[in-house]
Amino acid sequence: MTLEGRGLFPDQTWEVEIAGKDSVRKDFTVRLPEKLRSARHVFAVTSVDGDAIDGSDAFLAVDIGP
């Protein structure tokens, strides 16, 4: 799995092996730029199985206020 930082923070990648019906939790931290504009910022999370990209919609959304 890769959390894509879009140039705002380094991409973060984790290797996870689970059965189809199971789940896993992973704590992580990102440092956003201090002068990031006020808005909702959405970062894609991609998952691959071998060479195939998982088509699920996974993302991290961060709301930055004024």
C-alpha positions in Angstrom: 0.0 0.0 0.0 1.2 3.5 -0.8 0.0 6.8 0.6 0.8 9.3 -2.1 2.1 12.6 -0.7 1.7 14.6 -4.0 5.0 16.4 -3.3 3.6 17.8 0.0 5.2 14.9 2.0 7.2 11.8 1.1 5.1 8.9 -0.2 4.7 6.2 2.5 4.6 2.6 1.6 3.7 -0.5 3.7 3.7 -4.1 2.9 0.7 -5.9 4.3 -0.5 -9.5 3.9 -4.0 -10.3 4.9 -6.8 -12.7 4.0 -9.7 -11.3 1.9 -12.1 -11.0 4.9 -9.6 -9.7 7.4 -8.4 -6.2 8.2 -5.3 -4.5 9.5 -4.6 -1.2 11.2 -1.4 0.9 10.7 -0.5 4.0 12.6 1.4 6.6 10.6 2.3 10.3 10.8 2.7 12.9 8.0 4.1 16.4 8.3 2.3 18.9 6.1 4.0 22.1 5.0 3.4 25.0 7.5 2.0 27.3 4.9 -0.5 24.8 3.3 -3.5 26.7 2.1 -6.9 26.4 3.8 -8.8 23.7 2.0 -9.6 19.9 2.1 -6.5 18.1 0.8 -7.1 14.5 -0.4 -4.3 12.0 -0.8 -4.8 8.7 -2.6 -3.9 5.4 -1.1 -3.1 2.7 -3.7 -2.9 -1.0 -3.1 -1.3 -3.6 -5.4 -1.5 -7.4 -5.4 1.5 -8.6 -7.4 1.3 -6.5 -10.6 -2.4 -5.7 -10.3 -3.7 -2.4 -8.8 -6.6 -2.8 -6.5 -9.5 -0.6 -7.8 -10.9 0.3 -4.4 -11.3 4.0 -3.4 -9.0 4.5 -0.5 -7.8 8.0 0.6 -6.7 10.3 3.4 -8.5 13.6 3.6 -7.2 16.5 5.7 -9.1 19.7 6.4 -6.9 22.8 6.9 -8.7 25.7 8.4 -7.8 29.4 8.3 
